[in-house]
Amino acid sequence: MVVMVHSSYYRRPSFGKKGNNPSTLTYHKSKGWANQDTVLATIKTVLSHEFIDCGYRLMNSYLQKDGYLINHKKLYRIMSEQSLLKLKNRIKRSGSGRKFVKFRKVNTAKPFECFEMDIKMVWIPSVGKNAYLLSIIDVHTGRILKDYFSFSIKQDKVITFLSDLFLALQYPENVFIRSDNGSQFIANSVREYLGLIGVQQEFTHVATPEENAHIEAYHGILKKEVFQRVDYRTFGEIEQILKRYVIFCNNTRLNRLLGRITPTQKWKQDKHLILMNKLTA
């Protein structure tokens, strides 16, 4: 006796596309049946509004409010076919126009060619929270040009910090600044200010501290020689220590990368190159 399985009772598959063809008509409460072109025109009208930028689920609500009775899956298909699920004219503000570094290692020929800046968190025991140290270094000489220590560093403070620095340096020509992608550095106001004074700005790639190696190294030295060795409690105590350390680092501490001389000595050796550059320009 031959035993037949239940699945054999059903008709043979046609091997064609499963399911019915999608409907091309959509019902409107007041206008009756509308074809797909009419529905599409309504979708585009909704998306043409100054402030509407939505996907198919929210669009479904707009169409229902207009009077359409439409399934969200059908609406997804229509919008997908017409590439309307994501608007092409969105402005990417996070990082738009940012210039990333081309070379991980900076090679300089003279002072004031490249600066690097970064922010380091500093724990303050007496208040149980972090303060922030903003430092900027001249790559060629290893000299700390300026720092700023505060419980809060926002973009307006960064602009003031840079403005004071470049005013003191008499706005050197053809300098560029490297930084990571911290919110204070990528802010439009900071980038616009640097553009106005003719300073180029470069950003490191994600998770690549070696692209900002000089300022990262300085903050690493601070951790080793100050924060892990000096017993301090208050903001005022460490603020005064940091001021003294910058003077020590620039004028006394021997820098191995500079040939075991100080940053100030390196500056004195090469500062004439800036003048020569101006005379030959």
Secondary structure as UniProt FT lines:
FT   HELIX           6..9
FT   STRAND          25..28
FT   TURN            29..31
FT   STRAND          32..35
FT   HELIX           36..47
FT   TURN            50..51
FT   HELIX           56..66
FT   STRAND          68..69
FT   HELIX           72..81
FT   TURN            82..83
FT   TURN            88..89
FT   TURN            94..97
FT   TURN            111..112
FT   STRAND          114..124
FT   TURN            125..128
FT   STRAND          129..138
FT   TURN            139..142
FT   STRAND          143..150
FT   HELIX           155..168
FT   TURN            169..170
FT   TURN            173..174
FT   STRAND          176..179
FT   HELIX           183..186
FT   HELIX           188..196
FT   TURN            197..198
FT   STRAND          200..203
FT   TURN            206..207
FT   HELIX           209..212
FT   HELIX           213..222
FT   HELIX           223..227
FT   TURN            228..229
FT   HELIX           235..251
FT   HELIX           256..258
FT   HELIX           263..270
FT   HELIX           272..280
//
